Amino acid sequence: MILITTAFHIAIIGFMIFFSAVVAPSVFKTLSQNAAGTFLRVLFPRMFVYGLALSLAASAVAAFDGDKINALLSIAISTGFALNAFIVTPIINKQRDSMLDGDQVASRKFKQFHFVSVAIFITQLITSIYIISINLMMIS
C-alpha cells in the first residue's frame, strides 16, 4: 500500500512541476493578458481540485494501511489544495478585479494573497517530496 501512496504523491509532484514549468509560462507567452487571465481563472481552481482529489486518495490509502504519518501529511496537503481552491483563489480573483478598476489597496491585497497561494503550493510540493523520500527509505 505504501507504493500506492507514493504513486499518488509522484503524480502530485508531476502535475505541480508541469504546471509551473510548462503551462504557466506558455500561457503568458502565447495569450494576451486578458485571455491569459480568463484561462488561468478556469485552470487554477481545477488544478487545485485535482490535487485535492489525489491527496485525499493518498490520505485514504495511507489511513487504510494504518500509516498515520503518510495519512496526516497527505491530509495537510489536501487542506492546502482546498484552501487554495475554495478560499484563496476567489479572494485573489476579487482583488485582481478591484485592482484593475484602480483600487490601490486591492493591489496590495492581491500580492499578499498571491504570496499565500504560492507559499502553500511550495509547501505542498516539499511535503510530497518528503513523503516520497521517507516511503522509499521504508521500502529499501
JODA-V110247 format. One record per run of one state. SS is the DSSP state (helix for helix, strand for strand, loop for the rest). FROM is the first residue (numbers start at 0). LEN is the number of residues. Records with the same first field share a line. If there is no record, write none. Layout:
BEGIN
SS=FROM-LEN, FROM-LEN
END
This chain:
BEGIN
loop=0-1, 30-2, 64-3, 100-3, 139-1
helix=1-29, 32-32, 67-33, 103-36
END
